[in-house]
Amino acid sequence: MNRTIKDATIKAFHYPDFGALKAHMLTFVMAYNFARHLKALRWRTPFKVICEA
C-alpha cells in the first residue's frame, strides 16, 4: 500500500507545501477505498468487503 500511495502522489506530482500533499493523499486514499476494485478481494472494493463483514 505504501508503494501504491507513493507512486500516485510524490512520484507523479510536485507539491508546493505539506498541506497540498496531505490533501491529495486523503483524496487518493478515499478514492482507493471506495472505488478501486482489487483482485485480492475478488474484484470488490475495500469498503464493500468491510460492509459485508
mmCIF file of the N, C-alpha and C atoms, coordinates in Angstrom:
data_MODEL
# 
_entry.id   MODEL 
# 
loop_
_atom_site.group_PDB 
_atom_site.id 
_atom_site.type_symbol 
_atom_site.label_atom_id 
_atom_site.label_alt_id 
_atom_site.label_comp_id 
_atom_site.label_asym_id 
_atom_site.label_entity_id 
_atom_site.label_seq_id 
_atom_site.pdbx_PDB_ins_code 
_atom_site.Cartn_x 
_atom_site.Cartn_y 
_atom_site.Cartn_z 
_atom_site.occupancy 
_atom_site.B_iso_or_equiv 
_atom_site.pdbx_formal_charge 
_atom_site.auth_seq_id 
_atom_site.auth_comp_id 
_atom_site.auth_asym_id 
_atom_site.auth_atom_id 
_atom_site.pdbx_PDB_model_num 
ATOM 1   N N  . MET A 1 1  ? 0.827   -1.187  0.000   1.00 0.00 ? 1  MET A N  1 
ATOM 2   C CA . MET A 1 1  ? 0.000   0.000   0.000   1.00 0.00 ? 1  MET A CA 1 
ATOM 3   C C  . MET A 1 1  ? 0.872   1.252   0.000   1.00 0.00 ? 1  MET A C  1 
ATOM 4   N N  . ASN A 1 2  ? 1.964   1.230   0.737   1.00 0.00 ? 2  ASN A N  1 
ATOM 5   C CA . ASN A 1 2  ? 2.839   2.403   0.770   1.00 0.00 ? 2  ASN A CA 1 
ATOM 6   C C  . ASN A 1 2  ? 3.380   2.725   -0.621  1.00 0.00 ? 2  ASN A C  1 
ATOM 7   N N  . ARG A 1 3  ? 3.762   1.705   -1.368  1.00 0.00 ? 3  ARG A N  1 
ATOM 8   C CA . ARG A 1 3  ? 4.283   1.932   -2.714  1.00 0.00 ? 3  ARG A CA 1 
ATOM 9   C C  . ARG A 1 3  ? 3.204   2.491   -3.626  1.00 0.00 ? 3  ARG A C  1 
ATOM 10  N N  . THR A 1 4  ? 1.989   2.004   -3.501  1.00 0.00 ? 4  THR A N  1 
ATOM 11  C CA . THR A 1 4  ? 0.878   2.486   -4.313  1.00 0.00 ? 4  THR A CA 1 
ATOM 12  C C  . THR A 1 4  ? 0.630   3.968   -4.061  1.00 0.00 ? 4  THR A C  1 
ATOM 13  N N  . ILE A 1 5  ? 0.610   4.356   -2.796  1.00 0.00 ? 5  ILE A N  1 
ATOM 14  C CA . ILE A 1 5  ? 0.404   5.766   -2.450  1.00 0.00 ? 5  ILE A CA 1 
ATOM 15  C C  . ILE A 1 5  ? 1.559   6.613   -2.951  1.00 0.00 ? 5  ILE A C  1 
ATOM 16  N N  . LYS A 1 6  ? 2.769   6.145   -2.767  1.00 0.00 ? 6  LYS A N  1 
ATOM 17  C CA . LYS A 1 6  ? 3.948   6.894   -3.196  1.00 0.00 ? 6  LYS A CA 1 
ATOM 18  C C  . LYS A 1 6  ? 3.960   7.091   -4.715  1.00 0.00 ? 6  LYS A C  1 
ATOM 19  N N  . ASP A 1 7  ? 3.632   6.039   -5.470  1.00 0.00 ? 7  ASP A N  1 
ATOM 20  C CA . ASP A 1 7  ? 3.607   6.142   -6.928  1.00 0.00 ? 7  ASP A CA 1 
ATOM 21  C C  . ASP A 1 7  ? 2.538   7.123   -7.408  1.00 0.00 ? 7  ASP A C  1 
ATOM 22  N N  . ALA A 1 8  ? 1.420   7.195   -6.704  1.00 0.00 ? 8  ALA A N  1 
ATOM 23  C CA . ALA A 1 8  ? 0.320   8.064   -7.113  1.00 0.00 ? 8  ALA A CA 1 
ATOM 24  C C  . ALA A 1 8  ? 0.465   9.503   -6.634  1.00 0.00 ? 8  ALA A C  1 
ATOM 25  N N  . THR A 1 9  ? 1.363   9.743   -5.687  1.00 0.00 ? 9  THR A N  1 
ATOM 26  C CA . THR A 1 9  ? 1.484   11.090  -5.134  1.00 0.00 ? 9  THR A CA 1 
ATOM 27  C C  . THR A 1 9  ? 2.854   11.695  -5.421  1.00 0.00 ? 9  THR A C  1 
ATOM 28  N N  . ILE A 1 10 ? 3.828   11.456  -4.580  1.00 0.00 ? 10 ILE A N  1 
ATOM 29  C CA . ILE A 1 10 ? 5.093   12.184  -4.676  1.00 0.00 ? 10 ILE A CA 1 
ATOM 30  C C  . ILE A 1 10 ? 5.906   11.841  -5.916  1.00 0.00 ? 10 ILE A C  1 
ATOM 31  N N  . LYS A 1 11 ? 5.719   10.670  -6.491  1.00 0.00 ? 11 LYS A N  1 
ATOM 32  C CA . LYS A 1 11 ? 6.451   10.329  -7.709  1.00 0.00 ? 11 LYS A CA 1 
ATOM 33  C C  . LYS A 1 11 ? 5.784   10.903  -8.951  1.00 0.00 ? 11 LYS A C  1 
ATOM 34  N N  . ALA A 1 12 ? 4.520   11.308  -8.840  1.00 0.00 ? 12 ALA A N  1 
ATOM 35  C CA . ALA A 1 12 ? 3.786   11.808  -10.000 1.00 0.00 ? 12 ALA A CA 1 
ATOM 36  C C  . ALA A 1 12 ? 3.601   13.326  -9.980  1.00 0.00 ? 12 ALA A C  1 
ATOM 37  N N  . PHE A 1 13 ? 3.644   13.946  -8.811  1.00 0.00 ? 13 PHE A N  1 
ATOM 38  C CA . PHE A 1 13 ? 3.366   15.371  -8.688  1.00 0.00 ? 13 PHE A CA 1 
ATOM 39  C C  . PHE A 1 13 ? 4.398   16.055  -7.805  1.00 0.00 ? 13 PHE A C  1 
ATOM 40  N N  . HIS A 1 14 ? 4.528   17.370  -7.981  1.00 0.00 ? 14 HIS A N  1 
ATOM 41  C CA . HIS A 1 14 ? 5.339   18.195  -7.095  1.00 0.00 ? 14 HIS A CA 1 
ATOM 42  C C  . HIS A 1 14 ? 4.380   19.063  -6.292  1.00 0.00 ? 14 HIS A C  1 
ATOM 43  N N  . TYR A 1 15 ? 4.517   19.068  -4.981  1.00 0.00 ? 15 TYR A N  1 
ATOM 44  C CA . TYR A 1 15 ? 3.611   19.797  -4.109  1.00 0.00 ? 15 TYR A CA 1 
ATOM 45  C C  . TYR A 1 15 ? 4.306   21.029  -3.553  1.00 0.00 ? 15 TYR A C  1 
ATOM 46  N N  . PRO A 1 16 ? 3.619   22.169  -3.540  1.00 0.00 ? 16 PRO A N  1 
ATOM 47  C CA . PRO A 1 16 ? 4.238   23.399  -3.030  1.00 0.00 ? 16 PRO A CA 1 
ATOM 48  C C  . PRO A 1 16 ? 4.442   23.388  -1.520  1.00 0.00 ? 16 PRO A C  1 
ATOM 49  N N  . ASP A 1 17 ? 3.606   22.632  -0.812  1.00 0.00 ? 17 ASP A N  1 
ATOM 50  C CA . ASP A 1 17 ? 3.756   22.560  0.636   1.00 0.00 ? 17 ASP A CA 1 
ATOM 51  C C  . ASP A 1 17 ? 3.137   21.260  1.159   1.00 0.00 ? 17 ASP A C  1 
ATOM 52  N N  . PHE A 1 18 ? 3.325   21.034  2.448   1.00 0.00 ? 18 PHE A N  1 
ATOM 53  C CA . PHE A 1 18 ? 2.839   19.802  3.065   1.00 0.00 ? 18 PHE A CA 1 
ATOM 54  C C  . PHE A 1 18 ? 1.316   19.701  3.038   1.00 0.00 ? 18 PHE A C  1 
ATOM 55  N N  . GLY A 1 19 ? 0.629   20.822  3.155   1.00 0.00 ? 19 GLY A N  1 
ATOM 56  C CA . GLY A 1 19 ? -0.833  20.826  3.141   1.00 0.00 ? 19 GLY A CA 1 
ATOM 57  C C  . GLY A 1 19 ? -1.394  20.301  1.830   1.00 0.00 ? 19 GLY A C  1 
ATOM 58  N N  . ALA A 1 20 ? -0.759  20.665  0.714   1.00 0.00 ? 20 ALA A N  1 
ATOM 59  C CA . ALA A 1 20 ? -1.209  20.190  -0.589  1.00 0.00 ? 20 ALA A CA 1 
ATOM 60  C C  . ALA A 1 20 ? -0.995  18.684  -0.717  1.00 0.00 ? 20 ALA A C  1 
ATOM 61  N N  . LEU A 1 21 ? 0.141   18.201  -0.229  1.00 0.00 ? 21 LEU A N  1 
ATOM 62  C CA . LEU A 1 21 ? 0.412   16.758  -0.249  1.00 0.00 ? 21 LEU A CA 1 
ATOM 63  C C  . LEU A 1 21 ? -0.602  16.013  0.601   1.00 0.00 ? 21 LEU A C  1 
ATOM 64  N N  . LYS A 1 22 ? -0.868  16.524  1.783   1.00 0.00 ? 22 LYS A N  1 
ATOM 65  C CA . LYS A 1 22 ? -1.816  15.879  2.696   1.00 0.00 ? 22 LYS A CA 1 
ATOM 66  C C  . LYS A 1 22 ? -3.215  15.826  2.079   1.00 0.00 ? 22 LYS A C  1 
ATOM 67  N N  . ALA A 1 23 ? -3.651  16.907  1.458   1.00 0.00 ? 23 ALA A N  1 
ATOM 68  C CA . ALA A 1 23 ? -4.975  16.953  0.831   1.00 0.00 ? 23 ALA A CA 1 
ATOM 69  C C  . ALA A 1 23 ? -5.072  15.940  -0.304  1.00 0.00 ? 23 ALA A C  1 
ATOM 70  N N  . HIS A 1 24 ? -4.025  15.847  -1.126  1.00 0.00 ? 24 HIS A N  1 
ATOM 71  C CA . HIS A 1 24 ? -4.051  14.900  -2.235  1.00 0.00 ? 24 HIS A CA 1 
ATOM 72  C C  . HIS A 1 24 ? -4.016  13.459  -1.729  1.00 0.00 ? 24 HIS A C  1 
ATOM 73  N N  . MET A 1 25 ? -3.248  13.189  -0.695  1.00 0.00 ? 25 MET A N  1 
ATOM 74  C CA . MET A 1 25 ? -3.191  11.835  -0.141  1.00 0.00 ? 25 MET A CA 1 
ATOM 75  C C  . MET A 1 25 ? -4.538  11.406  0.422   1.00 0.00 ? 25 MET A C  1 
ATOM 76  N N  . LEU A 1 26 ? -5.212  12.301  1.122   1.00 0.00 ? 26 LEU A N  1 
ATOM 77  C CA . LEU A 1 26 ? -6.530  11.966  1.675   1.00 0.00 ? 26 LEU A CA 1 
ATOM 78  C C  . LEU A 1 26 ? -7.534  11.685  0.564   1.00 0.00 ? 26 LEU A C  1 
ATOM 79  N N  . THR A 1 27 ? -7.488  12.476  -0.493  1.00 0.00 ? 27 THR A N  1 
ATOM 80  C CA . THR A 1 27 ? -8.367  12.255  -1.638  1.00 0.00 ? 27 THR A CA 1 
ATOM 81  C C  . THR A 1 27 ? -8.059  10.926  -2.301  1.00 0.00 ? 27 THR A C  1 
ATOM 82  N N  . PHE A 1 28 ? -6.782  10.625  -2.466  1.00 0.00 ? 28 PHE A N  1 
ATOM 83  C CA . PHE A 1 28 ? -6.387  9.360   -3.092  1.00 0.00 ? 28 PHE A CA 1 
ATOM 84  C C  . PHE A 1 28 ? -6.834  8.158   -2.271  1.00 0.00 ? 28 PHE A C  1 
ATOM 85  N N  . VAL A 1 29 ? -6.630  8.204   -0.969  1.00 0.00 ? 29 VAL A N  1 
ATOM 86  C CA . VAL A 1 29 ? -6.996  7.083   -0.107  1.00 0.00 ? 29 VAL A CA 1 
ATOM 87  C C  . VAL A 1 29 ? -8.516  6.884   -0.100  1.00 0.00 ? 29 VAL A C  1 
ATOM 88  N N  . MET A 1 30 ? -9.286  7.960   -0.091  1.00 0.00 ? 30 MET A N  1 
ATOM 89  C CA . MET A 1 30 ? -10.747 7.832   -0.166  1.00 0.00 ? 30 MET A CA 1 
ATOM 90  C C  . MET A 1 30 ? -11.161 7.185   -1.483  1.00 0.00 ? 30 MET A C  1 
ATOM 91  N N  . ALA A 1 31 ? -10.581 7.621   -2.581  1.00 0.00 ? 31 ALA A N  1 
ATOM 92  C CA . ALA A 1 31 ? -10.909 7.031   -3.882  1.00 0.00 ? 31 ALA A CA 1 
ATOM 93  C C  . ALA A 1 31 ? -10.490 5.572   -3.931  1.00 0.00 ? 31 ALA A C  1 
ATOM 94  N N  . TYR A 1 32 ? -9.360  5.258   -3.365  1.00 0.00 ? 32 TYR A N  1 
ATOM 95  C CA . TYR A 1 32 ? -8.872  3.873   -3.344  1.00 0.00 ? 32 TYR A CA 1 
ATOM 96  C C  . TYR A 1 32 ? -9.826  2.974   -2.564  1.00 0.00 ? 32 TYR A C  1 
ATOM 97  N N  . ASN A 1 33 ? -10.264 3.424   -1.416  1.00 0.00 ? 33 ASN A N  1 
ATOM 98  C CA . ASN A 1 33 ? -11.114 2.600   -0.557  1.00 0.00 ? 33 ASN A CA 1 
ATOM 99  C C  . ASN A 1 33 ? -12.537 2.430   -1.085  1.00 0.00 ? 33 ASN A C  1 
ATOM 100 N N  . PHE A 1 34 ? -13.040 3.416   -1.819  1.00 0.00 ? 34 PHE A N  1 
ATOM 101 C CA . PHE A 1 34 ? -14.425 3.369   -2.252  1.00 0.00 ? 34 PHE A CA 1 
ATOM 102 C C  . PHE A 1 34 ? -14.599 3.039   -3.734  1.00 0.00 ? 34 PHE A C  1 
ATOM 103 N N  . ALA A 1 35 ? -13.564 3.130   -4.543  1.00 0.00 ? 35 ALA A N  1 
ATOM 104 C CA . ALA A 1 35 ? -13.744 2.947   -5.979  1.00 0.00 ? 35 ALA A CA 1 
ATOM 105 C C  . ALA A 1 35 ? -12.840 1.889   -6.599  1.00 0.00 ? 35 ALA A C  1 
ATOM 106 N N  . ARG A 1 36 ? -11.728 1.581   -5.995  1.00 0.00 ? 36 ARG A N  1 
ATOM 107 C CA . ARG A 1 36 ? -10.771 0.663   -6.604  1.00 0.00 ? 36 ARG A CA 1 
ATOM 108 C C  . ARG A 1 36 ? -11.158 -0.786  -6.346  1.00 0.00 ? 36 ARG A C  1 
ATOM 109 N N  . HIS A 1 37 ? -11.375 -1.539  -7.400  1.00 0.00 ? 37 HIS A N  1 
ATOM 110 C CA . HIS A 1 37 ? -11.698 -2.951  -7.286  1.00 0.00 ? 37 HIS A CA 1 
ATOM 111 C C  . HIS A 1 37 ? -10.394 -3.742  -7.274  1.00 0.00 ? 37 HIS A C  1 
ATOM 112 N N  . LEU A 1 38 ? -10.189 -4.542  -6.228  1.00 0.00 ? 38 LEU A N  1 
ATOM 113 C CA . LEU A 1 38 ? -8.922  -5.228  -6.033  1.00 0.00 ? 38 LEU A CA 1 
ATOM 114 C C  . LEU A 1 38 ? -9.052  -6.720  -6.299  1.00 0.00 ? 38 LEU A C  1 
ATOM 115 N N  . LYS A 1 39 ? -8.072  -7.258  -6.995  1.00 0.00 ? 39 LYS A N  1 
ATOM 116 C CA . LYS A 1 39 ? -8.068  -8.677  -7.324  1.00 0.00 ? 39 LYS A CA 1 
ATOM 117 C C  . LYS A 1 39 ? -8.036  -9.539  -6.063  1.00 0.00 ? 39 LYS A C  1 
ATOM 118 N N  . ALA A 1 40 ? -7.262  -9.137  -5.076  1.00 0.00 ? 40 ALA A N  1 
ATOM 119 C CA . ALA A 1 40 ? -7.137  -9.904  -3.838  1.00 0.00 ? 40 ALA A CA 1 
ATOM 120 C C  . ALA A 1 40 ? -8.457  -9.979  -3.071  1.00 0.00 ? 40 ALA A C  1 
ATOM 121 N N  . LEU A 1 41 ? -9.354  -9.049  -3.347  1.00 0.00 ? 41 LEU A N  1 
ATOM 122 C CA . LEU A 1 41 ? -10.657 -9.028  -2.682  1.00 0.00 ? 41 LEU A CA 1 
ATOM 123 C C  . LEU A 1 41 ? -11.764 -9.517  -3.614  1.00 0.00 ? 41 LEU A C  1 
ATOM 124 N N  . ARG A 1 42 ? -11.369 -10.328 -4.581  1.00 0.00 ? 42 ARG A N  1 
ATOM 125 C CA . ARG A 1 42 ? -12.304 -10.868 -5.580  1.00 0.00 ? 42 ARG A CA 1 
ATOM 126 C C  . ARG A 1 42 ? -13.029 -9.761  -6.330  1.00 0.00 ? 42 ARG A C  1 
ATOM 127 N N  . TRP A 1 43 ? -12.275 -8.739  -6.738  1.00 0.00 ? 43 TRP A N  1 
ATOM 128 C CA . TRP A 1 43 ? -12.727 -7.616  -7.550  1.00 0.00 ? 43 TRP A CA 1 
ATOM 129 C C  . TRP A 1 43 ? -13.784 -6.765  -6.860  1.00 0.00 ? 43 TRP A C  1 
ATOM 130 N N  . ARG A 1 44 ? -13.713 -6.725  -5.526  1.00 0.00 ? 44 ARG A N  1 
ATOM 131 C CA . ARG A 1 44 ? -14.577 -5.842  -4.757  1.00 0.00 ? 44 ARG A CA 1 
ATOM 132 C C  . ARG A 1 44 ? -13.744 -4.698  -4.204  1.00 0.00 ? 44 ARG A C  1 
ATOM 133 N N  . THR A 1 45 ? -14.405 -3.646  -3.795  1.00 0.00 ? 45 THR A N  1 
ATOM 134 C CA . THR A 1 45 ? -13.697 -2.530  -3.178  1.00 0.00 ? 45 THR A CA 1 
ATOM 135 C C  . THR A 1 45 ? -13.466 -2.838  -1.700  1.00 0.00 ? 45 THR A C  1 
ATOM 136 N N  . PRO A 1 46 ? -12.457 -2.229  -1.090  1.00 0.00 ? 46 PRO A N  1 
ATOM 137 C CA . PRO A 1 46 ? -12.236 -2.447  0.343   1.00 0.00 ? 46 PRO A CA 1 
ATOM 138 C C  . PRO A 1 46 ? -13.464 -2.071  1.178   1.00 0.00 ? 46 PRO A C  1 
ATOM 139 N N  . PHE A 1 47 ? -14.149 -1.012  0.815   1.00 0.00 ? 47 PHE A N  1 
ATOM 140 C CA . PHE A 1 47 ? -15.337 -0.591  1.550   1.00 0.00 ? 47 PHE A CA 1 
ATOM 141 C C  . PHE A 1 47 ? -16.434 -1.649  1.477   1.00 0.00 ? 47 PHE A C  1 
ATOM 142 N N  . LYS A 1 48 ? -16.636 -2.229  0.309   1.00 0.00 ? 48 LYS A N  1 
ATOM 143 C CA . LYS A 1 48 ? -17.662 -3.251  0.142   1.00 0.00 ? 48 LYS A CA 1 
ATOM 144 C C  . LYS A 1 48 ? -17.346 -4.496  0.985   1.00 0.00 ? 48 LYS A C  1 
ATOM 145 N N  . VAL A 1 49 ? -16.088 -4.870  1.038   1.00 0.00 ? 49 VAL A N  1 
ATOM 146 C CA . VAL A 1 49 ? -15.684 -6.038  1.837   1.00 0.00 ? 49 VAL A CA 1 
ATOM 147 C C  . VAL A 1 49 ? -15.941 -5.779  3.319   1.00 0.00 ? 49 VAL A C  1 
ATOM 148 N N  . ILE A 1 50 ? -15.642 -4.587  3.775   1.00 0.00 ? 50 ILE A N  1 
ATOM 149 C CA . ILE A 1 50 ? -15.875 -4.239  5.189   1.00 0.00 ? 50 ILE A CA 1 
ATOM 150 C C  . ILE A 1 50 ? -17.370 -4.253  5.488   1.00 0.00 ? 50 ILE A C  1 
ATOM 151 N N  . CYS A 1 51 ? -18.175 -3.732  4.589   1.00 0.00 ? 51 CYS A N  1 
ATOM 152 C CA . CYS A 1 51 ? -19.629 -3.718  4.797   1.00 0.00 ? 51 CYS A CA 1 
ATOM 153 C C  . CYS A 1 51 ? -20.190 -5.133  4.843   1.00 0.00 ? 51 CYS A C  1 
ATOM 154 N N  . GLU A 1 52 ? -19.655 -6.011  4.024   1.00 0.00 ? 52 GLU A N  1 
ATOM 155 C CA . GLU A 1 52 ? -20.128 -7.401  4.002   1.00 0.00 ? 52 GLU A CA 1 
ATOM 156 C C  . GLU A 1 52 ? -19.718 -8.168  5.257   1.00 0.00 ? 52 GLU A C  1 
ATOM 157 N N  . ALA A 1 53 ? -18.627 -7.752  5.878   1.00 0.00 ? 53 ALA A N  1 
ATOM 158 C CA . ALA A 1 53 ? -18.166 -8.435  7.085   1.00 0.00 ? 53 ALA A CA 1 
ATOM 159 C C  . ALA A 1 53 ? -19.034 -8.006  8.235   1.00 0.00 ? 53 ALA A C  1 
# 
